[in-house]
Amino acid sequence: MYKNIEKQTKLSLKDQIAYQPGQVVSKTLVQNEKVSMTLFSFDKGEEISSHAAGGDAMVTVLDGTGRFTVGEDVFFLHAGETLIMPKGIPHAVFGEEQFKMQLIVSF
């Protein structure tokens, strides 16, 4: 089920993905018909434009600060904070500074 990550090993999720200048980097950990789990790193000023997911999306910031627009609402999340983005509601993500996040989408 899990891929791209060591098993039976203590680790820090934020250390499992690196920053790349001028890029959004993703690393898929799980992808199936019920759940998707992906790590992302955003360089400052990088973004994922508005889109809607096919399931409820839970994001947890692992490092730095990200700006999340969900419908008409704007949220600034810092390391350790979590936000649920409901299925079908358009959302966008912007790197206020370099930041990393874990995204879990349940279908």
C-alpha positions in Angstrom: 0.0 0.0 0.0 2.7 2.5 1.0 5.4 3.4 -1.5 8.3 5.8 -1.7 8.9 5.7 2.0 10.7 3.4 4.4 8.6 1.0 6.5 9.1 -0.1 10.1 11.4 3.0 10.6 10.9 6.1 12.7 11.0 9.1 10.5 10.0 12.7 10.1 7.6 13.4 7.2 9.0 16.9 6.6 12.4 15.3 5.9 10.9 12.9 3.3 10.6 15.7 0.6 13.1 18.4 -0.3 12.5 22.0 -1.5 13.4 22.8 -5.1 13.9 26.4 -6.2 10.9 27.7 -8.2 8.9 24.5 -7.9 6.2 22.6 -6.2 7.4 19.1 -5.6 5.2 16.1 -4.8 5.9 12.6 -3.5 3.0 10.1 -3.5 2.9 7.7 -0.5 -0.4 6.0 -1.1 -2.8 6.1 -4.1 -5.8 3.8 -4.4 -9.6 4.0 -4.9 -10.2 5.0 -1.3 -7.3 7.2 -0.2 -4.5 9.3 -1.6 -1.6 10.5 0.6 1.0 12.9 -0.8 3.7 15.1 0.5 4.3 18.5 -1.1 7.0 21.1 -0.8 6.4 24.6 -2.2 9.1 27.2 -2.8 8.1 30.7 -1.8 5.6 32.2 -4.2 4.8 28.9 -5.9 1.2 27.7 -6.1 -1.4 25.1 -7.1 -4.3 27.0 -8.8 -7.9 26.6 -7.9 -9.4 23.1 -8.4 -11.9 20.8 -6.7 -11.1 17.3 -5.3 -13.1 14.2 -5.8 -13.1 13.6 -2.0 -12.6 15.4 1.3 -9.0 16.6 1.5 -7.1 17.0 4.8 -3.9 19.0 4.7 -1.4 19.3 7.6 1.4 21.8 7.3 4.8 20.2 8.2 7.1 23.2 7.8 6.7 26.9 7.1 3.5 28.7 6.2 1.0 28.2 3.4 -2.1 30.1 2.3 -5.1 28.0 1.5 -8.2 29.5 -0.3 -11.3 27.3 0.1 -14.3 28.7 -1.7 -14.3 32.3 -0.5 -12.4 31.7 2.7 -8.6 32.2 3.2 -6.6 30.3 5.8 -2.9 30.8 6.8 -1.6 27.5 8.2 1.7 27.1 10.1 3.6 23.9 11.0 1.4 21.5 12.9 -1.9 23.0 11.8 -4.5 21.1 9.8 -7.4 22.1 7.5 -10.2 20.0 5.9 -11.2 21.1 2.4 -14.6 19.6 1.6 -15.2 17.5 -1.6 -16.3 19.6 -4.5 -15.4 23.0 -3.1 -12.7 24.8 -5.2 -9.5 25.4 -3.3 -6.0 26.7 -4.1 -2.6 26.6 -2.3 0.1 29.3 -2.2 3.5 29.3 -0.6 3.7 32.4 1.6 7.2 31.2 2.3 8.8 27.8 1.6 6.5 25.2 3.2 5.8 21.5 3.3 2.5 19.7 3.7 0.9 16.3 3.9 -2.3 15.9 1.9 -4.7 13.1 2.5 -7.7 12.7 0.3 -10.4 10.2 1.2 -12.9 9.1 -1.5 
